[in-house]
Amino acid sequence: MNCQVLPRCHINSLPVELLSYIFTLATHDCDSEEGHAFSPESVTLPTVLASVNSRWREIALSIPTLWSTLSIDLKALVRQHPNNTFSFNQQPFDQILNIITRSKHSSLDILIDARDPKSHELIGCMSPPFTETSQRYTSCMPYVFFLLLAEKERWRSLEVISDTLNPLCAALRLLSSYTPIRKGSSASHLQFIRNGLGAPRLEFLKLKRTNDYYSAHAEQFLPPLELDSLPFAVLIGGPSEVATDQDQSGGSHQDILAQVPAPCYPLSKLRHVDIIGVPLNWAGFLRTLGAGHCIQSLELSHHDGSLRPTFDQFSAIIKACPLLRRLVIRASGPVPVLSQPHHHRGVMSLPMLEELHLGYIKTDSLDALFSRLDAPNLVTLFIEDVNPAVPRSPYETGTNAEHLLNYCATGFSQHPAAVSRTSMPFPKLQRLSLNRVHASVIEFGLFMSAFSKLHHLSLLRTPNALAALLLDADATMPRPALTSILVCPVTQPEVLKLKQLENVGAVLTGDVEGLSPSIPVETITGSYYSDWAMW
């Protein structure tokens, strides 16, 4: 009888150390998704590797860093019964504990997904303040954080995503400090309870509400408690409770915050902070940041006008991040400068800022805000009209941005709160993206001619800017030497004209919905700028 001899699998002959290194590279050496601290592969791959055979399982379980990613989907934790009641599913909690145990002393990356599976039904309409599912997720949050907070000294990243505010508010409450003392309590009007070492390894912090249609209307859904808390106090190892008895102290919450000591354990490794659609106590947030911070990426997006920081608070937050390289202000930022006293205000110096995203609903005083940002080394600039009320037709107009464009090109503004310059504010700009920006053809021509070092240009739903590019080639107006230009929508004759221009390189086109998902139709999970431009 002939016996077939199977070829030897050489990977099984590799030493344990080398195979461990391969496992680690396969799990953590892949690129993370835009806006996230880790890639999806780092969540699922360790379990796959441990399921191949007994040797691989033994090796995988001996590497703590393989098990350092926790992706917690709350829909797996909540079990719904036929009678419309619900309970918690114990098995996913046990799996979370197993992963935490296997990770030993490794730094942890944590993602909590509290999105309603039926949330796509709410797209394009106002959301109720809560749904039955979001209420269940809100009730589940304390149990999840009970497991996680015991390991907060090992957190490297924390991301909480939801499409309704209640789960996010619950998470914020658990990470913050404010607990009101009931009237008649014998406790002191100011009480501090220390809470461990905080989160000294934390590098990435993100709270995100995903449905942009109604995130700007958060005020009517937000419990007042959240705006009076000291945000993220648990993470700095400071007071886990700050309580006031107004009858005894007679002071305001701002007075109480002034008494809160500096962070016991500042988040010295924090590099990336995103606060999207979640209002904060901005004075408390600034105190949480502390002094001499190393934040390199900051996003403040989708905050109702009455829930935004004052100009002084915003300025103090920016000045607390001198190493900032990326700044995103989308339907957020300070309340209009014109509504506040503006004399004696200085310029926010950001010498290392390379990337700036600006998404506006109204252009009131935007040029004044820009004039306060001193970013001479800016390389990438995104400007977008994010007003969901603006017609979606690419050729219909929205808010006029001529004053903003004029300031970017010349450094001059007529706004009474602006700081005029003698030269253009962004002399090193190389990448420019305009999405649904409305201005005259002449204004766009002056704007783009100011950036002599511009290499990459993206024009989405901005037809007048395209018309400015297609002016007579013999015009005296100089044009930048573009390596590539992305235009959408665009007609074939316009493409041919662009290719004939002497100083324009590659001309790229695409579907306007696919390239610009800022007001999503079929999905609410897409980020603004990560998917459409791959230069």
C-alpha positions in Angstrom: 0.0 0.0 0.0 1.3 3.4 -1.0 1.4 5.9 1.9 1.3 9.5 1.0 3.8 11.5 3.0 2.6 15.0 3.7 5.1 17.8 3.3 6.4 19.2 6.4 5.1 22.6 7.4 8.2 24.7 8.0 6.4 27.3 10.1 6.0 24.7 12.8 9.7 24.4 13.0 10.2 28.0 13.8 11.4 28.8 17.3 8.9 30.2 19.8 10.6 33.6 19.9 10.4 34.1 16.2 6.8 32.9 15.9 5.8 35.2 18.8 7.4 38.1 16.9 5.4 37.2 13.8 2.2 37.0 15.8 2.9 40.4 17.3 3.6 42.0 13.9 0.5 40.5 12.3 -1.7 41.8 15.1 -0.3 45.3 15.7 1.8 46.3 12.6 -1.2 47.0 10.4 -2.4 50.6 9.8 -5.2 51.8 12.0 -8.3 53.3 10.5 -8.5 57.0 10.2 -9.7 58.5 13.5 -9.1 55.3 15.5 -6.3 54.2 17.7 -6.1 50.6 16.4 -7.1 48.5 13.4 -10.0 46.0 13.3 -7.5 43.2 12.7 -5.9 43.7 16.2 -9.3 42.7 17.8 -10.0 39.5 16.0 -6.6 38.1 14.9 -5.4 36.9 18.3 -8.4 34.6 18.7 -7.9 33.3 15.1 -4.2 32.6 15.8 -5.0 30.8 19.1 -7.5 28.5 17.2 -5.1 27.0 14.7 -3.6 24.3 16.9 -2.5 23.6 20.4 1.1 25.0 19.9 -0.1 28.2 18.4 -2.7 28.6 21.2 0.0 28.1 23.8 2.2 30.7 22.2 -0.6 33.2 21.6 -1.8 33.0 25.2 1.8 33.6 26.4 2.0 37.0 24.6 0.1 39.6 26.7 0.4 42.3 24.0 -1.7 40.2 21.6 -4.7 40.7 23.9 -4.4 44.4 24.5 -7.4 45.5 22.4 -10.9 45.5 23.7 -13.7 46.2 21.3 -17.0 46.2 23.3 -20.2 46.2 21.3 -23.0 46.9 23.7 -25.6 45.1 21.6 -23.8 41.9 22.5 -24.1 42.6 26.2 -27.8 43.3 26.2 -30.3 40.5 25.8 -33.9 41.3 24.8 -36.7 39.0 25.9 -40.0 38.4 24.1 -42.0 40.4 26.6 -40.0 43.5 25.8 -37.9 43.3 28.9 -34.1 43.0 28.8 -31.2 41.6 30.8 -27.5 41.5 30.5 -25.7 38.6 28.7 -23.0 37.3 31.0 -20.9 35.6 28.4 -19.6 38.8 26.8 -18.7 40.1 30.2 -16.7 36.9 30.9 -14.9 37.3 27.6 -13.9 40.9 28.5 -12.5 39.7 31.8 -10.6 36.9 30.0 -9.0 39.3 27.6 -8.1 41.7 30.4 -6.5 38.8 32.3 -4.6 37.6 29.3 -3.2 41.1 28.6 -1.6 41.1 32.1 0.4 44.4 32.4 0.1 45.5 28.7 -1.4 48.8 27.7 -5.0 48.6 26.6 -6.8 50.0 23.6 -10.6 50.2 24.3 -13.5 50.9 22.0 -17.1 51.0 23.3 -19.7 51.0 20.6 -23.1 52.1 21.8 -24.8 52.7 18.5 -28.3 51.5 18.0 -28.5 48.9 15.3 -31.7 50.6 14.0 -30.1 54.1 14.0 -30.0 54.2 10.2 -33.8 54.7 10.4 -33.1 58.1 12.1 -30.9 59.5 9.4 -32.3 62.7 7.9 -34.6 63.4 10.8 -34.4 64.7 14.3 -33.7 62.1 16.9 -35.7 61.6 20.0 -33.7 62.3 23.2 -33.4 58.5 23.7 -34.6 55.2 22.3 -35.4 52.0 24.1 -32.1 50.6 23.0 -30.1 53.6 24.1 -31.7 53.5 27.5 -30.5 49.9 27.8 -27.1 50.8 26.7 -27.1 53.7 29.2 -27.9 51.2 32.0 -25.1 48.9 30.8 -22.4 51.6 30.9 -21.7 51.4 34.7 -21.2 47.6 34.5 -18.7 48.0 31.6 -16.8 50.8 33.3 -16.7 48.8 36.6 -14.5 46.3 34.7 -12.5 48.9 32.8 -11.8 51.5 35.5 -10.0 48.9 37.6 -7.4 48.8 34.8 -7.3 52.5 33.9 -3.6 52.7 34.8 -3.1 50.6 31.7 -5.4 52.5 29.2 -3.6 53.6 26.1 -6.7 54.6 24.2 -10.4 55.1 25.0 -13.1 55.6 22.4 -16.8 55.8 23.1 -19.2 56.0 20.1 -23.0 56.4 20.1 -25.7 57.9 18.0 -27.7 59.2 20.9 -26.5 61.2 23.8 -27.6 59.2 26.8 -24.9 56.5 26.6 -22.3 59.2 26.0 -23.5 61.2 29.0 -23.4 58.0 31.1 -19.8 57.4 30.0 -18.9 61.0 30.6 -20.5 61.0 34.1 -18.5 57.9 35.0 -15.2 59.5 33.8 -16.0 62.8 35.5 -16.3 64.1 39.0 -19.5 65.9 39.9 -21.9 64.4 42.4 -24.4 66.7 44.0 -24.8 66.4 47.8 -28.5 66.3 48.7 -30.0 69.2 50.6 -29.5 68.7 54.4 -26.5 66.6 54.1 -23.9 67.0 56.8 -21.1 66.6 54.4 -18.8 69.5 53.6 -19.7 71.8 50.7 -16.5 70.6 48.9 -15.4 67.0 49.0 -12.5 65.3 47.3 -12.0 61.6 47.0 -8.7 60.5 45.5 -9.0 57.8 42.9 -5.8 56.0 42.2 -3.1 57.0 39.7 -5.4 58.1 37.0 -4.5 56.9 33.4 -0.8 57.8 33.0 -0.4 55.8 29.8 -3.4 57.4 28.0 -2.6 58.6 24.5 -5.9 58.7 22.6 -9.3 59.9 23.9 -12.4 60.1 21.8 -16.1 60.7 22.6 -18.2 60.8 19.4 -21.8 61.2 18.5 -22.2 59.8 15.0 -25.4 61.3 13.6 -24.5 64.8 12.5 -28.0 65.7 11.6 -29.1 66.2 15.1 -25.9 66.4 17.1 -26.1 70.2 16.9 -29.3 70.1 18.8 -27.8 68.4 21.8 -28.8 71.0 24.4 -32.4 69.9 24.6 -31.3 66.3 25.3 -28.4 66.9 27.7 -28.8 66.5 31.4 -27.7 69.8 33.1 -25.4 67.7 35.4 -22.8 67.1 32.7 -22.1 70.8 32.1 -21.3 71.3 35.8 -18.8 68.4 36.1 -15.1 68.3 36.0 -14.6 66.3 32.7 -12.3 63.3 32.9 -11.3 63.9 36.5 -11.0 60.1 37.0 -8.3 59.9 34.3 -6.1 62.4 36.1 -6.2 60.7 39.4 -7.8 63.9 40.9 -11.0 64.3 42.8 -13.5 61.7 41.8 -16.2 63.7 43.4 -16.7 67.4 43.6 -19.9 68.4 45.4 -21.4 71.6 46.5 -24.1 72.6 48.9 -25.3 75.9 47.6 -27.0 76.7 50.9 -23.7 76.6 52.7 -21.2 77.9 50.2 -23.3 80.3 48.1 -20.7 80.0 45.4 -21.2 79.2 41.7 -19.8 76.1 40.0 -17.1 78.2 38.4 -16.0 79.2 41.9 -15.9 75.6 43.0 -13.8 74.7 39.9 -11.4 77.4 40.8 -10.8 75.6 44.1 -10.1 72.3 42.4 -6.3 71.6 42.6 -4.2 70.9 39.6 -4.2 67.4 38.2 -2.4 65.0 40.6 -1.2 62.9 37.6 -1.4 64.9 34.4 -2.0 63.0 31.2 1.5 63.6 30.0 1.3 61.1 27.2 -2.1 62.3 25.8 -1.6 63.0 22.1 -5.0 62.8 20.4 -8.4 64.2 21.7 -11.7 64.2 19.8 -14.9 65.6 21.4 -17.6 65.2 18.8 -21.2 66.2 19.5 -20.7 65.9 23.3 -20.9 69.2 25.2 -18.5 69.7 28.1 -17.8 72.1 30.9 -15.0 73.8 28.9 -13.5 75.5 32.0 -13.3 72.1 33.7 -11.9 70.6 30.5 -9.1 73.1 30.4 -8.3 72.4 34.0 -8.2 68.7 33.2 -5.7 69.3 30.4 -3.3 70.9 32.8 -0.2 72.8 31.8 2.6 71.9 29.4 0.5 69.4 27.5 1.8 67.4 24.5 -1.5 67.0 22.6 -0.8 66.9 18.8 -4.3 66.3 17.4 -7.5 68.0 18.7 -11.0 67.9 17.3 -14.0 69.9 18.5 -17.0 69.2 16.4 -20.8 69.6 16.3 -21.6 71.7 19.4 -24.7 73.9 19.6 -23.9 77.6 19.7 -25.0 77.9 23.3 -22.8 75.0 24.4 -19.6 76.1 22.8 -16.6 77.5 24.8 -16.2 81.2 25.1 -13.4 82.8 23.0 -11.2 83.1 26.1 -11.8 79.4 27.0 -11.1 78.3 23.5 -8.0 80.4 23.4 -6.8 78.9 26.7 -7.4 75.4 25.4 -5.4 76.1 22.2 -2.6 77.7 24.1 -2.4 74.7 26.4 -1.5 72.6 23.3 1.6 74.3 22.0 2.7 71.1 20.1 -0.5 70.8 18.2 -0.1 69.5 14.6 -3.7 68.8 13.6 -6.7 70.9 14.6 -10.3 70.2 13.6 -13.1 72.8 14.3 -16.3 71.6 12.6 -19.6 73.3 13.6 -17.9 74.1 16.9 -15.2 76.4 18.2 -15.8 79.5 20.2 -19.0 81.4 20.2 -18.9 84.3 17.7 -16.2 86.8 18.6 -18.4 89.7 17.8 -20.7 88.9 20.8 -17.8 89.3 23.2 -15.3 92.0 24.2 -12.4 91.6 21.9 -9.8 94.1 22.9 -6.7 92.9 24.8 -7.0 89.4 23.2 -3.7 87.9 21.9 -2.9 85.6 19.1 -2.9 81.8 19.6 0.5 80.8 18.4 0.7 77.3 16.8 4.1 77.1 15.3 3.9 73.3 14.7 0.4 73.2 13.3 0.4 71.4 9.9 -3.2 70.5 9.3 -6.3 72.6 9.8 -9.9 71.5 9.2 -12.7 74.1 9.3 -16.3 73.2 9.0 -18.7 76.0 9.4 -22.5 76.6 9.5 -22.3 80.4 9.5 -19.3 82.5 8.5 -19.9 85.2 11.1 -16.5 86.3 12.5 -14.7 83.2 11.1 -12.1 85.6 9.6 -11.6 87.1 13.0 -11.0 83.6 14.5 -8.6 82.7 11.7 -6.7 86.0 12.4 -6.1 84.8 15.9 -4.5 81.5 14.8 -0.9 82.0 14.0 0.1 78.9 12.0 3.0 79.9 9.7 3.9 76.3 8.9 0.4 75.1 7.9 0.6 72.6 5.1 -2.9 71.3 4.7 -6.2 73.3 4.9 -9.8 71.9 4.6 -12.7 74.3 4.4 -16.2 73.0 4.3 -19.8 74.2 4.7 -21.3 71.6 7.0 -24.8 73.2 7.4 -27.3 70.3 6.8 -29.9 72.9 5.8 -27.9 73.9 2.8 -29.4 72.4 -0.4 -27.5 69.2 -1.5 -27.4 70.0 -5.1 -23.8 70.7 -6.1 -24.7 73.8 -8.0 -26.9 75.4 -5.3 -25.3 78.0 -3.1 -24.9 78.2 0.6 -23.3 80.6 3.1 -21.1 83.2 1.4 -17.4 82.7 2.5 -15.8 85.5 0.7 -14.6 87.3 3.8 -12.9 84.1 5.0 -11.3 83.4 1.6 -10.1 87.0 1.4 -8.4 86.8 4.8 -6.7 83.5 3.9 -5.3 85.1 0.7 -4.3 88.5 2.0 -4.2 88.5 5.8 -6.5 91.4 5.9 -10.0 91.5 7.5 -12.5 94.3 8.1 -13.9 92.5 11.2 -13.5 94.7 14.3 -12.1 91.8 16.3 -9.7 90.6 13.6 -5.9 91.0 13.7 -4.8 92.1 10.3 -1.4 91.0 8.9 1.0 92.4 6.5 1.2 89.2 4.5 -0.8 86.0 3.9 -1.2 83.8 7.0 -0.4 80.4 5.5 2.7 80.9 3.2 3.6 77.2 3.2 0.2 75.8 2.2 0.6 72.7 -0.1 -2.8 70.9 0.1 -6.2 72.7 -0.1 -9.6 71.1 0.0 -12.9 73.1 -0.5 -16.2 71.4 0.0 -19.5 73.3 -0.7 -17.7 76.6 -0.3 -19.6 79.5 -1.9 -18.0 82.7 -3.2 -17.7 84.6 -6.5 -15.4 83.4 -9.3 -13.2 86.5 -8.9 -12.9 85.9 -5.2 -11.9 82.2 -5.8 -9.4 83.4 -8.4 -7.7 85.8 -6.0 -7.8 83.1 -3.2 -6.1 80.3 -5.2 -3.5 82.6 -6.8 -2.2 83.5 -3.4 -0.8 80.1 -2.7 2.2 79.7 -4.9 3.4 76.5 -3.3 0.0 74.7 -3.6 0.5 71.2 -5.0 -2.8 69.4 -4.4 -6.2 70.9 -4.8 -9.6 69.3 -4.1 -12.9 71.0 -5.2 -16.0 69.2 -4.1 -19.4 70.9 -4.8 -17.6 74.2 -5.4 -18.3 75.1 -9.0 -17.2 78.7 -8.9 -13.7 77.6 -7.8 -13.5 75.4 -10.8 -14.7 78.3 -13.0 -11.8 80.4 -11.6 -9.3 77.7 -12.6 -10.7 77.6 -16.1 -10.2 81.3 -16.8 -8.3 82.3 -19.9 -4.8 80.9 -19.9 -3.5 84.3 -20.9 -5.0 86.0 -17.8 -2.5 88.0 -15.8 -3.7 86.2 -12.6 -0.9 83.7 -11.5 -1.8 80.1 -10.8 -0.1 77.5 -8.6 1.7 74.6 -10.2 -0.6 71.8 -9.2 0.6 68.2 -9.1 -2.9 66.9 -8.8 -6.4 68.3 -8.7 -9.6 66.4 -7.6 -12.8 67.9 -9.0 -16.3 66.7 -8.3 -18.8 67.1 -9.9 -17.2 67.9 -13.2 -18.2 67.6 -16.9 -16.0 66.0 -19.5 -15.4 69.3 -21.4 -14.2 70.8 -18.1 -11.8 67.9 -17.5 -10.4 68.4 -21.0 -9.9 72.1 -20.3 -8.1 71.3 -17.0 -5.8 68.9 -18.6 -4.9 71.6 -21.2 -3.7 74.0 -18.6 0.0 74.2 -18.6 0.5 74.1 -14.8 -2.0 71.4 -13.8 -0.8 67.8 -13.4 -3.1 64.8 -12.8 -6.8 65.5 -12.9 -8.9 63.2 -10.7 -12.6 62.8 -10.6 -15.1 60.7 -8.7 -18.6 60.3 -7.3 -19.5 63.3 -5.2 -21.4 61.3 -2.6 -18.5 58.8 -2.3 -15.9 61.5 -2.1 -17.7 63.8 0.3 -19.7 61.9 3.0 -19.9 64.9 5.3 -23.7 64.8 5.4 -24.2 61.0 5.0 -27.2 59.5 3.3 -26.6 55.7 3.6 -24.3 55.6 6.6 -23.7 57.5 9.8 -20.3 56.0 10.6 -18.1 57.6 8.0 -15.7 60.3 9.1 -15.5 63.6 7.2 -12.3 63.6 5.4 -10.7 60.1 5.6 -12.4 58.4 2.7 -12.5 60.7 -0.2 -9.0 61.8 -0.9 -6.1 59.4 -1.3 -3.4 61.6 -2.8 
